[in-house]
Amino acid sequence: MENALLIGLSRQIALGHQMTSVANNMANIGTSGYKAETLRFEEFLMPVAEVDGATGEEAGLHYVLDPQVIRHFETGSLRATGNPLDVALNGEGWFVVQTDAGDRYTRDGHFTLDPQGNVVNSAGQMILGEAGPFALAPGETDFTVAADGTVSTSAGEKGRLRVVAFENQALLEKEGQNFMTTDEPPIAAEDYTVAQGYLEDSNVQPVREIAEMIDVMRAYVSTSRQLEKLADLKDQAIEQLSRIEA
């Protein structure tokens, strides 16, 4: 009976993690370039415990694990902003941001200019081009980004946005400030276009997330009721054994 309680508890813990994932997706519906996440569950067979009187697969104790986060990298819808410093990637790839901790990768193309004329993100970190950061001299106007990422102003071409891809995007790990990081070396992205005056919306689907939230809540309640019944049976068994011994 203790094993049954532990198995139910493992299920509740996994459901709690799943609810956290859903809540995180819902909280980032309005985050530019955010990629929805789901959990991958798997069965864990306890190697040293068995069900008394059972044989074969039925003798094993099967727990629930959620060992991996799966991110959905589909491009979100592009939303027109009219801001020439907003750019969106349509297709594969990531913008590269220079941070104190090293290069980081993002799909959030909400850029701006700092007081020195550098193209930066909302936190003031440099946006990298293929030849390094971009800097606009005083008086430069007509900031333009072509479909291939080439940046131009009234002074002419300033370089091309660095857009990278990865052989295995599943290795990307989420970091704060809407960043991704990985030890895998980046490669030049190819299958993309840049849209100036647009931002990529989150690819979270609210209806699907709400439906999943309802399913998780129902599963959690159902598991809680089963655990309560098991606890009641345990109490009854203890009470009866105490009477026999008395």
N, C-alpha and C positions, 0 to 999 in steps of 0.2 A: 504493500500500500504506500510505503514511503517512496518507492520508485515511481509509482503513478503520480504522486504529488510533485515530485521533482520534474517529471516529464511535462506535466501541466505548467509548472513554473517556467520551464525553458520555452514553452510556447508563448506564455505571457510576455516574457522578456523580449522575444523576437517580435511579437506584435507591438510592443512599446517602441522598439526601434523603427518598425515600419511606420507607426503613427508619427514619429519624429521626422522621418523622411518626407512623409506627405505634408506635414505642417511646414517644413522647410521649403518645399516646392510652392506651397500656397503663399508663403511669405515673400517669395521672390518672383511672383507673377509680373511685377512691374520692374524687375531688374534687367537692364539691357544686356542681351547676350547670355543670360543665364540658361544653363542646360539642366533639364529635369533629371531627377535621380529616382531609381528604384532599388530595392534590395533583392539579392539573389539568395533564396533559402535552400538549405540542403539538409539531408537527414544525417544524423550522427549516431552510429551504433556504439553503445557503451561496451568496451572490450572486456570488462572484468565482471559484469553483472548479467544475470539471466533471470527469466521468469520461472519460478518453481513449477515443475510439472509440465512445462512446455518443451517442444523440440523444434529443431530447424530454425528457420527465420523467426518464427513466433516466440522463440526463447529469448531473443535479443531485446534489449531496451533501446528504443529509438527516440533520440532527442532532436530538437529543432535548433539549427544554427543559421545565422545570417552573416556569412563570412565576407561578403563582397558587395560593394556598391556599384551598380551599373548606371552609367550616365548615357542619356540619349543625345546624340550630337547633331540631330537634324537642325537645319537652319530655321530659326524663328521667322515670323513675318516681319517685313521691313515697314517701318513707320516713318512717313515724311515729317521732318521737323522744320525744314526751311533754313536751318543753321548750317552755314558752309563748313563749320568745323566739326559737324557730326558726320561720321562715315560708318557704313555698314558693310560687312562681308556677306556676299551672296555665294554660298558654296563652301568649300573646305577652307581651313586655315585659321590662324590666330595672329592678332597684332602682338608685337613684342614691346614690353615696357621695361625700362631700365630702373631697377630698384637697388637699394643698399644691399639687399640679400642676393642680388644677381638678376638675370633676366627672368621676367614672368610673362605669362601668356593670357590674353583676354580676347573676348569677342565684343567687349564694350567699347564702342567707337565714339563715345562722347568726349571729344577733345576740346582743348582751349589753349590760350596763349598766356604764358606767365609774364611778369613785368619785363623780363629780358627778351621777350619775343620767341621763346622756345615753345614748341608744340608739346603740350603735356596733357596728362589725364586730369580728372577732377581732384586728385590728391597731389598734383604738382609734380608727378614723376614723368620723366622724359619718354616720349614715344619715339621708337627707333625706326630709322629708315635703313636701307641696305648699306649706306655709308655712315651711319651713326645718327645722332639726334638731328632734328630740324630746328633751324633758328631763322627767324625773319628779322631783317634789319628795319630800323625806324622808317616809316613812310611806305613800306611795301603794302600793296593792296591786292585785291582780286585773288584771294586764296582759292585755289582750284585743285581738286583731286580727280584724276582721270580714272577710267574703269580699270586700268592695270595698276593703279596705286601711285602713279606719278604725280608728285606735288609741284604745282607751279604758282607763281605770284606775278605781280607786275614786273618783277626783276628777272623773270624767266624760270626755268626748271630748277627746283630745289632738291631733287632726288626722288626716290621711290620708296613708299612704305614697305617695311620689311614684313612680309606675311609668311608664316612658317606652317608646316604640317609635321605629323609624326607617323612613323610606321605603324605604331600601335597606340591609338588614342586612349585605350583602356588603362594605360599606365599613368595617365594624367591624374594628379591629385589636386583637390580643391584647396585653395588658400584664401585668406581674407582679401577684401577689396575686389572681389569678383575676379580673382586671379586663378590660374592653373599653374602647376609646377611639375617637373619631372626630371629624372636623371637621363632620360633618353635624349640623344642629340636631335635637334630639329633639322628638318630639311626644307628646302624652298617649296612653298605651296604652288600649285599650278592651276587647279580647277576652281577658280574663283573670279569674281568681279567685285569691284569696289563701287558702292553707291554713295555719292556725296549728298549731304542734306537729308540723310536717313539714319535711323538707328534700328538695330535688330532687336525685336522684342524677345522676351523669354519664350522658349518653346513649351512651357508648361501648359497642359490642357486642363483648365479648371474643372470641367464637368467630370473628366476621368478621375481627377484627384478627389473630388467630393464623393464620387461613387466608391472609390477605394477607402476613403475615410470611414464611410458608413459600414463597409464590409469589415474593416479592422475593428471597429467598435462592437459590431455584432459578434465577431469571433472572440473578442476579449471577454465580453459578457458571458458568452456560452462557456468558455473555458473557466471563468470564475465560478459559475454555477456548478460545473463538474467538480472543481476543487472543493467547493463547499460540501458537496455530497460525500466526497471521499473523506473529508475531515470529519463529517458527522458519523460515517461508518467506522472510522478509527476510534472515535470517542465511544461509540456503542460497544465496539469490540473490547476496549479497555475496561469499560464498566462491567461487561459480562464476565471477563476474566477475573476481575477483582472479586466478583460475587462467588465464582467457583472456588477460588483460593481461600476465601473466607469460610 
